[in-house]
Every structure is written in C-alpha cells, then in structure tokens.
Amino acid sequence: MEPVYFTVGPTQLAPRLRTHLDEAFARGIPSISHRSGAFRGIFAHARERVRRVLGAPEGIHVFFLGSATEAMERVAQNCAARSSFHLVQGAFGERFFKTALECGKSALKTEAPAGEGFDLSAVAVPEGAELIALTHNETSTGVALDPASFRLLRKRHPKAIIAVDIVSSTPYAALDYGAVDAAFFSVQKGFGMPAGLGVLLVNDRCIEKSRAVLEGGISIGSFHNFPTLLSYAAKEQTPETPNVLAIYLLGKVCDDYLERGMERIRAETEEKALLLYGLLEEHPRLRPAAGSGCRSRTVIVAETPRGSAPIIERMKARGFILASGYGAAKERQIRIGNFPQHSAADMKRLAAALAEEA
Ligand SMILES: *Cc1c(COP(=O)(O)O)cnc(C)c1O
C-alpha cells in the first residue's frame, strides 16, 4: 500500500490530481502559449473557482505568483510606503516580518508566547501602521487565530491594510472579506498539489495603496507589482510566462472541492481534528502543543516528550508520513496535516496507530 502523507506541505496529493494531470497532458496544456485564448480560458476558470472556493466576492482581484513567500514580499512592497506591523506566532509570521525589513520597511512586531495566539480585541498596534500582517494559521506551531476576530482589528485600525497569510488554513477557514484587504496561499497544503504556485487575493484598497506608494517615489517592485498584475489580469493573463500547468490543475482541484461542497469539507475537517485532539488529550505520552483556545484544525502539533524521531519512524513503517516539529522544536514535536485530501478513513487509521504509541 502506498504511504499516506500527513505532512504539512508538500503533503498528500488531491485524490484526482493524477487524472487531471493526465488530461492536461492529453490536451497539450504544458505546451500552449500563455498569450493564447486557451490559456485565457484556463486563467478565467481558475480565478472564478478560487473565488468561489474561498468565498471571495467578484471585486477581489486574484493574482498568480510563484509562492506564498513571494506574496509576503509583494504585500510588503505594495501595501506600505514605510511601516508595517506584524503579529508573530511562529516561524512563518517571522518570515513575513523579516521580508518587510528586507524590503526596506520600518517593520515592527509583537510576538505571542510559544503555543499561544493573540487576542485581536486587545493586541496593541502602533498608531499609523500602514500594514498589519497576520498569520491565520501558524504552520510551525499549530496555533490559529479566530477569523471572526479580524473584524475587531479592522474596527480599531480602519485605515491600515490588513494582510493575512492563509497558506495552511485555506480552504477550510472562511474569511470575512470585509475585514481583510489581502490574503495569500500556496497550493502544496490545502489544495493537495505540487509546490510552485502562489495565489494572492487583494481588494481595491490594496491597488490604490500601491499606486500611492509608487507616486511617493518608492519602489513597488517590477513585473509583479499590483498595477502590472492587475492590467494583465484584465486580459486573463500574467506579466511573465506563468506555471500554466499549475493554474490549470488549481482550477480542476477547485472544481472537485465545489462538487464535494465547502460546508461538507469544513465539517469533515472539524471531525478529523476533533478525533486527533481527543486522542492527544487522553494519550499517556503525547499532548497537544497549542493552547486549547487557539488550536489549529488543519495543522495539529503534538508534544512528544520521548522525542519525535522514533514515533515518526514507527508511523512510517505503518504507512503514515508525519512531519517533525519545526526548527528548534524538531526533536520534541510532531506535526500532522489535516487537509481536505486527507480522508476520514485514513485519519482514523492514523489515530489508531498513534493510540498504540504507549
Ligand atoms: C508553507 C507556508 C508558507 C510558505 O509557502 P511557500 O509556498 O513555501 O512560499 C508561508 N506561510 C505559511 C503559514 C505556510 O504554512
């Protein structure tokens, strides 16, 4: 039997990915011109389906980039002339912060204690921060923010651009597009695809901000600045030769999600997460790493007091590939991805195997 990848990205592939890939090759998709009518159809289809899967209104612009890390740089360049403020719960929030610094912004941050999130009704944000950067689901720690609380931040800081990294929470978590201005993800997590495509969603406030930054004489980058991306998107194209195959596959995976139903995907994600957290709560050796009020449903992190490597080895022998802890937590935590492509039946088998880790 083939192993099941419960890693956090790259991870298990979407169940019909191979079928879609074969069809793409049969149709010659990897060879078509990115200026052709055929590509424009692929672009328009993927854009419309991404909006539907994410529940984003028509007015939200969808840009295709190289990765989520690239999206951090684009947001830092286009959504802040000078200052940004970052809520950091772990390594990916830290990456966003450092990226803004590397783009020459006066970036400031506040850090949550390990395994904890933020109370967005109370967190202190400096007055005048142009950009507030959040990580919806911190893949390094398994800590998630409550998306309903984004509105509180918006209310307190109506002028700031609010940008959210949704890489490992989407498509499970529904976003309130009245509360955030920019959101981005890459496809190797909750879309079950090979890495190499980033998707950035922005509203008109972000576009206006990028024009204002440019008019102020500050660089907003070159071919992937927002005005350029927007002018190509109007023609259902990208400025450069994009990852045509991945854009095609993303549209197909979204078709599959819509057919399955987003409500059903959400309910299944919650059931699988409850199963794992229930197991970890009762387990003699393992316990959840994140505080009970901020546990991610899609990236489940467990403390492994006797070391992560032996568990990872034993699970591998049983056909389950797990991720180790991130960075300094490598040896003392395991991380388990719980994305739409992880079936309830496989999650039950994994839970049963972990229960035997006495
Ligand atoms: C994986 C991940 C990223 C980085 O994605 P890339 O596609 O490697 O750029 C950023 N943020 C979070 C929360 C992630 O999980």
The ligand as an SDF file (V2000), in Angstrom:
LIG
                    3D

 15 15  0  0  0  0  0  0  0  0999 V2000
    4.1660   26.8510    3.8660 C   0  0  0  0  0  0  0  0  0  0  0  0
    3.8700   28.1860    4.3870 C   0  0  0  0  0  0  0  0  0  0  0  0
    4.4010   29.3470    3.8140 C   0  0  0  0  0  0  0  0  0  0  0  0
    5.4050   29.3280    2.6930 C   0  0  0  0  0  0  0  0  0  0  0  0
    4.8490   28.8540    1.4950 O   0  0  0  0  0  0  0  0  0  0  0  0
    5.8040   28.7990    0.1970 P   0  0  0  0  0  0  0  0  0  0  0  0
    4.9060   28.2450   -0.8450 O   0  0  0  0  0  0  0  0  0  0  0  0
    6.9510   27.9070    0.5550 O   0  0  0  0  0  0  0  0  0  0  0  0
    6.2450   30.1640   -0.0850 O   0  0  0  0  0  0  0  0  0  0  0  0
    4.0380   30.5600    4.3520 C   0  0  0  0  0  0  0  0  0  0  0  0
    3.1960   30.6420    5.3920 N   0  0  0  0  0  0  0  0  0  0  0  0
    2.6660   29.5480    5.9780 C   0  0  0  0  0  0  0  0  0  0  0  0
    1.7450   29.7000    7.1350 C   0  0  0  0  0  0  0  0  0  0  0  0
    2.9830   28.2840    5.4940 C   0  0  0  0  0  0  0  0  0  0  0  0
    2.4580   27.1970    6.0710 O   0  0  0  0  0  0  0  0  0  0  0  0
  1  2  1  0
  2  3  1  0
  2 14  2  0
  3  4  1  0
  3 10  2  0
  4  5  1  0
  5  6  1  0
  6  7  2  0
  6  8  1  0
  6  9  1  0
 10 11  1  0
 11 12  2  0
 12 13  1  0
 12 14  1  0
 14 15  1  0
M  END
$$$$
